[in-house]
Amino acid sequence: MSTEERNVNEPMEETLSELRQIRRSKLKELQDAGQDPFQITKYNVTHRSADIKAGFEALEGKTVSVAGRIMSKRGMGKAVFCDLQDVKGRIQLYVRIDELGEEAFAKFKKTDIGDIVGVEGEVFQTKRGEISVKARRVTLLSKSLLPLPEKFHGLTDKETRYRQRYVDLIMNEDVRRAFQIRTAFIKHVRAYLDARSYLEVETPVLNTISGGATARPFITHHNTLDIDMYMRIATELHLKRLVVGGFERVYEIGRIFRNEGMDPKHNPEFTTIELYEAYADFHDMMDIAEGVLSTAAKDILGGYNVRWLGEEIDLTPGWKRLTMIDAVRDYVGVDFDAVSDDEQACKAVEAAGVDLEGCERTWGTALYEAFDQRVEEKLIQPTFITMYPVEVSPLTKRSPKDPRLTERFELFINHCEFANAFSELNDPIDQRGRFEHEIALRDAGNDEAGMMDEDFITALEYGLPPTGGMGIGIDRCVMMLTNSDSIRDVILFPTMKPLG
């Protein structure tokens, strides 16, 4: 047994460079003998670990071919036990000298933790009841030149885990499970909408105008056209153009880019789904949001109750729906139905402890800031907050009952926004006025405010039917379904500051 194998379960005495040199020497020895593992291009795998365990009765005594990474080696002398890890889990290997032959067994004993091997052998059960593969032939498929993290503690430093996700996935089963859930959730969303006759489409990532949301964009340069372009901050405006064109139900799952701060809930690039349905309104979007998330929990996790950020969340259908005015009345104690004057509304919320410094002093801004600063943090169970003020909803249809408000909702779970939806504004004259208001804000120094999109106005002038639209943050949904406390835990390669 090599020095490295002897110390797998003990503190390493050699430095990383020494261990790397040991492994490089083993590789050179193989290459000099004409057995370079990196020249192998294919290996026939007949079964995965979990399939063998699940189908043991039918497979016992049968020959299978498995492949994966060696995660542990135990034993000395003429027999070695190994744990082989593949995409579906782990299975034990039993490697004996009398099965492989002396030369092959000696070669196998020189393999290291982390090496990738292919194994052909017989399925059996040990005296202790563990389903295993008795190896008859072992093929080294790839040589690991760096040692894996120490087995008992694994890869625990979060910074390193995010930077070296490949090692994180090797060492941490719960991490692999989280990203399997992410894939399952995206598949579920697609199936849910496809079953309702939605059409999945793709829209540009690069745009000459930053629009569709209130956010600071990334700016890049197109050399051939010699123009600056913006990486999209939303897919909204192009998707609504498609509804104008006659696609009555469309959606896109795609990457969004916002040049803003980073925290446990925000990454500069993230994934959303936006969907638009002609002849629908924001009430229909609420039904879809509730339906997608509740059925995802039921189908993927097996029930409606999930634990997230220390709270028990109940996703059973029938979620609370509350207007913003009612929410502020209930949680802040200011009744905006009884206040109509701008300055009176501002003074009322300031008296309740709301900070309006740097904000427009309007009734709608006061209402939104009171909610944002004092209510959102109190919303634990799924809650739809509806009827947002016009000032913070530049693409939303006004309420026929109160033109100061819009037919918009946001979904909050555990004081975190999950979805944003509108009865879409389809009046091109009103839309132009909203864009002009955004331009005034931008001229006043707000670099997150929107820009004028003349082509979108032209599209609306051809006629956009009454339309319901919604955006859902995929990453936050996965955070909840996997009980993750940071968005970096559910993005395979989160944005990181370069070392050094």
N, C-alpha and C positions, 0 to 999 in steps of 0.2 A: 504494500500500500504506500502511495506517495506521501511526502510530507504534507502536501496540501490536503489530501483526503483525510489524513490523520487529524488535522486541525479543523475540520469542517464545523464541529460542534464545540470548539474551544476558541478563545480569543486568538486572532491571527498574529503570529510573530513576524512573519515576513511583511515587507512593505508591498504596496500594490505593484510597484515596478518589478519587484522580484517575482511575484506571483505571475505577472504577465510574461516575464521571461521564461519561467518554467513551462507555461502553456505554449509559448512560441517554440520552445525547444521540442516539445512533444509533436507539434505540427510539422516542424522541419524533419523530424525523424520519420514521420509518416510520408511526407513528400519525397524524401530521399529513397524510401522503400517503394515508391510508385503507388502510394495509397492516399493521395491528396483528396480529402473529403470535399473540398470546394470544386472539384471537377465533376461531382455527381450532380446530374440535372433533374432526376426524377426518382420518386420512390412510390411503389404501389401500396397504398393504405386501404385495407379492407374494412377495418372497424375502428371506432373511437372508444375511449375508455368507458364513458357512460353507457354506450350501446352494449358493450360486453357485459357490464354489471347487470343491466336491465334484462338482457337476454341470456343469462348464464345457463339456464336449464337446457336451452336449445344448443348452446355453444360449447358446453362442457366437453372436453376431449377433442374439440375441433381445432384446426389450425387457423390462426388469424395473423394479420400483419398490422402492426400499429407503429406510430411514429410520434415523437415528441421530445421534450427536453428532460434530461435527467435532473431531478430536484433533490435526490438524496441517494446515498450508497451506504449499505450496512453489511457487515460480515467480513470475514477474512478466509484465508485458506482456499478451499475448493468450491465455495458457493458464495454468491453475493445477492443481496436483495436491493432493489432500486425502486424509487417512485418515479414513474414517467408521467409528465404532464402534457396533455394535449388540449385542444380547444374545448373539450367537454368535461375536463376534470383530470383526475389522476388515477392510475392503476399501477399495482405492484408488479415488478418484474422479478423473476427468479432465474438467476443465471448460474449454471453449474459447469464445472470443467468437463464432466463426462458427457454433457449435452453438446457443448461447443467444440470441444477438443482443446488440447493444451495451447496451441498457438493462438487461436481465436480468443480463448479465455484470457491469456496473458495480455493480448491487445486490448480486450475490453477493460481489464483492471486499470489500464492507463487512462481511461476516459475520466473526465472531470465533471463535477457538478456544473450544470449549465450547457453541457454538450447536447447536441440534437442527434438522436439516433433513430434508426428504423429497426424494428424487432419482429421477427417471424417466430411464432411459437404456439404452444398448446395452452388452451384455456383450462385452468384447474382451480381448485379451492384448497387453501392451506389447512393444516390441522387447526389453526386458530379461526378458520372460517373466512379468511380474506380471499376474495376472487382475484386471481393473478394470471399472468402469462409466463409459462415456462419457456425460456428462450432457447431456440435451436439455432438461430442465426442472428447476429447483431451487426448492423451496418452504421458506421459513423457518417452522418450526413452533413454535419457542420460543427466546426470546432469553436468553442467559446473561449476567446482569448482574454476575457476579463472575468473575475470571479463574481458570482452573485452576492448580494448582501447577506450578512450572517443570518442563518436560517431561523433562529428563534425570534429575532426582533424584526426581521424583514426590512423593507424600505419604509421608514416611518417619517423621515423629515419631509414636510409638505413641499418645501421649495424644490428639493431634489426630485420628489415624485412628479411634480408638474413639468420640470425641465426634462426629465428622463422617463417619460410616460411608458416607454417600452419596458423598462425595468419594473416600473410600478405594476404593469399588467402581468408581468411574469410572477411577481412575488405576492400580490394581493388579490385574493379571490373575490373579495367584496368589490374591488374596483372593476374587475372584469364583469361582474354581475351588474354593476351600475350602468355600464355602457351597453350591455345586452338589453337592459330595460329601456335605455334611450332609443335603441333601434326598434324595439318592440312598440314603443309609444309612437314613433313616427309612422311606422307601418299601420298602427291602429288609426291614427288621424287620417291617413290616406284612405284606408278602407271605409271609414265612417263617412267621409265626404264623397268618395266615389260611389258609394251605395245610394247617395242622394243626388246623383247625376251632376256632380261638380266636375269641371274640366281642369286638370292640372296643367299649368302653363309656366313659361319662363320669361322673365322680363330683364331689361338691362341692369347690369351692376354699375357701369359707368354712365354718367349723365352730365349734360351740360348745365343742368339746374339742380340745385339741392332742394328737394321738396317731398311732401307727403308726411312730414313730422316736424317737430320742433327739436332740433338737435344740431350740434356742431359737426360738420362733415369732414372727412379726409379729402384732401385735394391732391390730384396727381396731374401729370402732363402728357398729352398725346402728341408725340413727336411729329407724325406725318401731317396731322391737321394743325399743329402748332397752337393748341388751345389747352387751357386748364380744364380738367373735368373733375367731377365729384363722384366718389364712391357712394352708392345709394345708402340713404338713411331710412328708407322705407320702400315698399313695392306698390304703395297705394295708387299713385296717379296713373301708372301704366295699367294696372289691373282695371281701374275704372274706365279707362279708354277702351278696354276690351268689352266691357259691358255696353258701352255706347255702340260698339261694333256688332253687337248681337249675341255675344256669348253670355247667356243669362246667369250662369253659375260658374265662377272661376276661383281657383286658389293657386297659391305658390308657397312652397316651403323653401326658404332660401336664407342665405347669409346676409346680414345687415351690418353696416360699419358706421360707428359713431365715435368721433374724436373727442371723447369725454373721459371723466374720471373712472377709476377702477376701484371696486370694493367687492365684498362677498356676493353682491347681486348684479354687478355690472362688469362686463368684459368688452373691450373695444369692438370686437366682432362677435356676433351672436346669431342665433337662428330663430326665425319667426315663421309662423304661417299667417298669411293674410288671405281672406276669402271675401267674395262679394256675390250677392244674390239679388237679381232684379226682382222687383215687385214684392220685396220683403222690407222689414224695418228692424230697428234695434231690438225689439222684443223677440223676433225670430233668432237674432244673433245670440241673445241670452240663452235661448233653448239649446242652440248648437253648442255653446261653450259648456253649459252644464252637462249636456249629453256626452260630449267628447271626453271630458275629464272623469265623469262618474263611471262611464263604461270602461275607460282605460284602467282605472283602479280595480274595477271588478274583474276584468278579463286578464290583466297582467299580474295583479297582486292577489286576486282571489277574494277581495272584499272592498267595501266602501270606506273603511276606517284606515287611516294612515297616521303615522307619527312623524312629525317634522318640527325641527327647531324646538324640541321640548314640549310640543303641544300635540294633543290628540285631535286630528282633523276628521270630521265626518263629511264625506262626499256623497252621502245618500241624496238622490234627487229631491228637489223641493227647496232650493237655496233661497236665502233671504234676498229680497229686493227692496232697496231703500233709496228715496231721492236724496240728493245732496242737501237740500234744504232741511229735510226731516233728520238727516244724520247730524247736521250742525246743531239743530235744535235739541236733539237728544243728548249729544255728547259735549257741546260747548255752551248751550243755554242761550244762544242768540237765534231769534225767530226772524228769518229773512222774509217770510210772508208778511210780516208786520212792518218791514222797513223797505222804503222805496228810494230814498234819497242817497246818493253816492256817499257823501261825507258822513251822513248819519250811520250808514252801514259800516264804514271804515272805523269810526270811533267806537261803535258797539263791539267790534271784534278786538280792537286794540285794548279795550277795557277788560276783555276776557283773556288777555295775554298773547294775542296774535301779533306777530311782527310784520308790518307792512312796509318797512324801509326798502326803498328802491322799486316798489310796485306801483302800478297805475292805481290811483285812488278812485276806483269805481265799485259799484254794488257787486258786480260779478267777480271782480278780483278779490274783494273782501270775502265773499262766499267761498271761493276756491281756496284761498290761503287759510281760512278757518278750518276747512276740511283737511287740507294737506298737513297742516301743522298740529292739529289737535285731535283729529278723528281717525285718520288712516292707521295709526299705530295701535288702535284699539280693536281693529277688525280681525278677529282670529278665525272664526268659521267662515265658509264661503259666503260672500256678500256682494251683490251687484249694487253699485252706487250709480244712480241714474240722474239725468237732467243736469248736465254741466253748463256753466255760464258760457256765453258766446266768446268772451275774451280768451278763453283757453281752448277753444274748439273751432279753429279756422276752416275746417273742412266738413262741418256737421250742419245738418238741417235744423233750423230754428224750430222751437216748439210752437205749434199753432195757438196754444193756450197762453204762453208767456214768451214773447220774442227775445227776452233777455237770456233765455235758457235754450239749450239744444237737446235733441234726442240722441243722447250719448250715454254710454255706461262704461265703467271700468269694473273689472272683477278683482276683488281682493281676497286673499287667503293668508292668514297669519301675517297681517299687516304688510303684505307684499302684492304688488300689482301683477296680475296674470294675463289679463285681456283688456283690450280697448276697442270699443265698437260704436258705430254711428248709424243713424238713419242718414244716408249720405246727402250732402248738399248737392242739388242738381240744378240750381238757379244760377246761370252763368253771370248775371249782373251782381247778385249777392256775392258770388265767389270772387269776382274781381275786387269788390270792396274789401273782402276779408284779406286777399293777397296784398292790397294796398296798405292795409293796417299792419301786416307783417313787415312790409318794406319800411314803414315808418319806424317800427320797433328796431329794425336792423340799422337804419340810419342813426338811430339814437344810441347805438352801441351794443345792441343785443345780437351777438353773432350766432345765436341759435335760432333766431327768427327765420321764417320762410322767405322764399323768393317768388317773384312773379313768374308764372308759367303760362305764357300766351297760348301755346299749343293746347294745353289742357282746357283753357277757356274756350278755345275753338271747338274742341271735342264736345264740351257741354252745350255749346250753341247748336250742335246737331241733335242734341236731345239725349240725356241720360234718364232712363226710367227711374221711378222710385226704387231705391236700392238700399239694402242693408249690407254693411261691411264690418269686418272685424280683424284684428290682429291678436295673435296669442304668442306669448314667449315660450318657445319650446324648452329652452334651458331651465327656466324656472319650474315648468311642469315636471321635468325630470328630477330637479332638485327635490321636489316634494315627494315624488314616487320612490326616490332612493334614500330619503332622509339625509340629504346632503346639506351642509351648512354654508357651502361656497359654490358659486357658479363654476369655479375652476375645477371642482370635483366632477363636473358633468360635461366639460369640454375637453376633448382628448388632448388638444395642444393649446392651452390658454396662452394669452399674450404675456410675455415675461420680459423684464428688463435684462438686456445682455449682461453677462458676467464681465466684470472688469471695465 
